Amino acid sequence: MDIEMLMPHVEALIFASDRPLTQIEITEMMSQALEETIETERISGCIAAIIEKYDATYYPFQLAETGGGYQFLTKKAFHKTVLKLNADKHIKKLSNAAMETLSIIAYKQPITKSEIEYIRGVSADYSIQKLIEKELIVISGRNEEMVGKPLVYCTSKHFMDYLGINSPSQLPQLKDITDLEIVMPTPSTDAAPEDASPVIMPTMPVFKQAS
C-alpha cells in the first residue's frame, strides 16, 4: 500500500485516539489492522504529509507532536472559541503558591520536596498535593543519593499535553517569557535541610501568573 492510500488510515487512527500516539504505536496498529508489514519510514512519511495538509490556514486544527506522540489539536486562534464548549473541563487558575511550586518543579525536575521548600522558603505540602490532584506533577521515584531517600517530583504527561509540548526541554526560557511576572523567592532564615541538593540555590527565579 502506497503512502497516498495509507495516509487516510493513519489520519483516522490518530483522530479516533483520545491520547497522543507514538510513531511506533501507529506502525504496530496499522500493521495489525491491514495484516501486512508496514515500515516505520512509511508511517513517518504519512505523518509528515498529514502535518503539511492541516497546516493550511482554512483548517481550525492541526496534527502536532505533543506528550510523546501525535495528536490533533485545535489551532491557537480557536482556543477561546473551543473553551466555551469545555469550560467545565478547563484547569482552574492555580494559586500563586501552586504556580511557583509548579514552575520550580518544571525547571528543576526531578526535585524533592525539601529542595522546593528551600527555594521558596515555605512549606510546599499543600501545593504539591494540589498539583498531584490536578495531574500536573507525578512522583517519579526516590533520590537514592540523599538522606532518607526522599520522593522526587516531575511534571506529568498531562502537563505536557496541556501546554502542547513534547518534553520539558521545550519549556520557554525564563528570559523569553514576557507575559509572566518574575519574582525572586525570599531565602529561608533557617539553615538548609541536610538532604538539600547543593545545586539548588535560593536565588533561583520562579514565575507566577501576571495579574
KADAUR-V166140 format. One record per residue. N is the residue number from 0. RES is the residue in one letter. SS is DSSP state (H for helix, E for strand, - for the rest). PHI is phi in degrees with one decimal (999 if undefined). D_CENTER is the distance of its C-alpha to the mean C-alpha in Angstrom with 2 decimals. Layout:
# KADAUR-V166140
N&RES&SS&PHI&D_CENTER + N&RES&SS&PHI&D_CENTER
This chain:
# KADAUR-V166140
0&M&-&999&35.19 + 1&D&-&-79.4&34.32 + 2&I&H&-61.7&31.00 + 3&E&H&-61.2&32.37 + 4&M&H&-83.8&33.04 + 5&L&H&-77.8&29.95 + 6&M&H&-56.4&27.53 + 7&P&H&-62.2&28.09 + 8&H&H&-66.2&27.44 + 9&V&H&-63.9&24.05 + 10&E&H&-61.2&23.27 + 11&A&H&-65.1&24.46 + 12&L&H&-64.3&22.48 + 13&I&H&-66.3&19.09 + 14&F&H&-63.3&20.29 + 15&A&H&-79.6&21.36 + 16&S&-&-79.6&18.21 + 17&D&-&-93.7&16.06 + 18&R&-&-147.5&13.05 + 19&P&-&-63.1&12.04 + 20&L&E&-107.4&14.98 + 21&T&-&-78.6&15.37 + 22&Q&H&-63.1&18.46 + 23&I&H&-65.8&20.22 + 24&E&H&-62.1&19.83 + 25&I&H&-62.0&21.15 + 26&T&H&-61.0&23.97 + 27&E&H&-64.4&25.02 + 28&M&H&-65.2&25.01 + 29&M&H&-66.9&26.95 + 30&S&H&-63.4&29.42 + 31&Q&H&-69.6&30.10 + 32&A&H&-67.5&30.42 + 33&L&H&-92.3&32.72 + 34&E&-&55.9&34.49 + 35&E&-&-155.2&34.47 + 36&T&-&-76.0&32.66 + 37&I&-&-109.7&29.95 + 38&E&-&-74.0&29.00 + 39&T&H&-59.2&25.43 + 40&E&H&-62.5&26.72 + 41&R&H&-70.4&27.82 + 42&I&H&-65.8&24.47 + 43&S&H&-60.8&22.90 + 44&G&H&-66.2&25.62 + 45&C&H&-64.1&24.99 + 46&I&H&-61.1&21.29 + 47&A&H&-61.9&22.38 + 48&A&H&-67.9&25.10 + 49&I&H&-66.6&22.98 + 50&I&H&-59.1&20.55 + 51&E&H&-65.2&23.75 + 52&K&H&-59.2&25.34 + 53&Y&-&-86.5&22.81 + 54&D&-&-76.4&22.42 + 55&A&-&-61.5&25.73 + 56&T&-&-64.3&25.83 + 57&Y&-&-81.8&27.50 + 58&Y&-&-96.2&24.55 + 59&P&-&-82.7&22.25 + 60&F&E&-134.1&19.36 + 61&Q&E&-146.6&18.03 + 62&L&E&-93.6&16.69 + 63&A&E&-127.6&13.39 + 64&E&E&-88.8&11.56 + 65&T&E&-152.8&7.99 + 66&G&-&59.0&6.24 + 67&G&-&89.7&9.28 + 68&G&E&-152.4&11.82 + 69&Y&E&-117.7&13.53 + 70&Q&E&-154.2&13.66 + 71&F&E&-79.2&15.80 + 72&L&E&-130.1&14.31 + 73&T&E&-66.9&16.56 + 74&K&-&-69.2&17.32 + 75&K&H&-54.7&16.75 + 76&A&H&-62.7&20.48 + 77&F&H&-110.5&20.46 + 78&H&H&-58.9&17.58 + 79&K&H&-64.5&20.26 + 80&T&H&-67.5&22.51 + 81&V&H&-66.9&20.18 + 82&L&H&-60.1&19.14 + 83&K&-&-63.5&22.81 + 84&L&-&-80.4&22.53 + 85&N&-&-113.4&19.48 + 86&A&H&-58.6&20.14 + 87&D&H&-72.3&20.61 + 88&K&H&-95.9&17.21 + 89&H&-&-68.2&15.40 + 90&I&-&-64.4&13.72 + 91&K&-&-67.7&16.63 + 92&K&-&-58.7&16.75 + 93&L&-&-80.7&16.00 + 94&S&-&-68.5&18.93 + 95&N&H&-58.7&19.29 + 96&A&H&-63.2&19.35 + 97&A&H&-67.9&16.06 + 98&M&H&-64.2&14.44 + 99&E&H&-64.3&16.19 + 100&T&H&-64.7&15.18 + 101&L&H&-63.7&11.43 + 102&S&H&-66.3&11.93 + 103&I&H&-63.5&14.04 + 104&I&H&-63.6&11.75 + 105&A&H&-61.2&8.89 + 106&Y&H&-94.2&11.77 + 107&K&H&-120.8&14.07 + 108&Q&-&-61.5&12.36 + 109&P&-&-74.9&13.99 + 110&I&E&-144.5&16.18 + 111&T&E&-92.1&18.87 + 112&K&H&-62.7&19.92 + 113&S&H&-65.0&23.04 + 114&E&H&-68.9&21.29 + 115&I&H&-62.2&19.20 + 116&E&H&-67.7&22.53 + 117&Y&H&-65.5&24.36 + 118&I&H&-72.2&22.21 + 119&R&H&-81.7&22.38 + 120&G&-&82.9&25.90 + 121&V&-&-140.0&25.50 + 122&S&-&-63.7&24.49 + 123&A&-&-114.5&20.82 + 124&D&H&-55.3&21.70 + 125&Y&H&-65.0&21.27 + 126&S&H&-62.9&17.98 + 127&I&H&-63.2&16.44 + 128&Q&H&-59.4&18.04 + 129&K&H&-65.9&16.69 + 130&L&H&-67.5&13.03 + 131&I&H&-68.5&13.65 + 132&E&H&-60.8&15.53 + 133&K&-&-83.7&12.83 + 134&E&-&60.8&10.55 + 135&L&-&-92.3&8.00 + 136&I&E&-133.1&9.27 + 137&V&E&-138.5&11.44 + 138&I&E&-83.2&14.64 + 139&S&E&-101.7&14.38 + 140&G&E&145.1&18.13 + 141&R&E&-131.2&20.83 + 142&N&-&-87.1&21.95 + 143&E&-&-69.9&25.19 + 144&E&-&-89.9&26.53 + 145&M&-&-101.4&26.67 + 146&V&-&-61.1&29.44 + 147&G&-&82.5&28.84 + 148&K&-&46.4&25.80 + 149&P&-&-66.7&23.36 + 150&L&E&-66.0&20.04 + 151&V&E&-118.1&16.96 + 152&Y&E&-117.4&13.55 + 153&C&E&-137.8&10.03 + 154&T&E&-70.7&6.59 + 155&S&-&-92.6&6.08 + 156&K&H&-63.3&5.21 + 157&H&H&-62.3&5.80 + 158&F&H&-61.5&3.57 + 159&M&H&-67.9&1.26 + 160&D&H&-60.1&5.02 + 161&Y&H&-64.1&6.17 + 162&L&H&-87.9&5.68 + 163&G&-&71.4&6.77 + 164&I&-&-118.2&5.62 + 165&N&-&-102.3&6.61 + 166&S&-&-162.2&6.32 + 167&P&H&-57.5&6.58 + 168&S&H&-65.8&9.88 + 169&Q&H&-90.1&9.02 + 170&L&-&-62.7&8.58 + 171&P&-&-66.2&11.99 + 172&Q&-&-68.6&14.88 + 173&L&H&-57.0&16.40 + 174&K&H&-69.0&19.63 + 175&D&H&-94.5&18.22 + 176&I&-&-83.7&16.97 + 177&T&-&-106.2&19.98 + 178&D&-&-104.9&19.18 + 179&L&E&-122.6&18.17 + 180&E&E&-86.1&20.88 + 181&I&E&-89.2&20.85 + 182&V&E&-126.1&22.62 + 183&M&E&-96.9&24.06 + 184&P&-&-67.2&24.03 + 185&T&-&-83.5&27.53 + 186&P&-&-61.7&28.35 + 187&S&-&-69.3&29.76 + 188&T&-&-78.0&33.54 + 189&D&-&-80.5&33.38 + 190&A&-&-68.3&33.22 + 191&A&-&-63.7&29.97 + 192&P&-&-60.8&29.34 + 193&E&-&-61.8&30.82 + 194&D&-&-95.2&27.63 + 195&A&-&-72.5&25.69 + 196&S&-&-71.3&24.43 + 197&P&-&-67.3&26.60 + 198&V&-&-84.9&23.78 + 199&I&-&-86.9&22.35 + 200&M&-&-109.4&24.33 + 201&P&-&-69.6&25.01 + 202&T&-&-98.7&24.86 + 203&M&-&-64.6&21.17 + 204&P&E&-73.6&20.04 + 205&V&E&-127.4&17.49 + 206&F&E&-119.3&16.75 + 207&K&E&-135.2&17.39 + 208&Q&E&-65.8&17.61 + 209&A&-&-73.0&20.65 + 210&S&-&-76.7&23.49
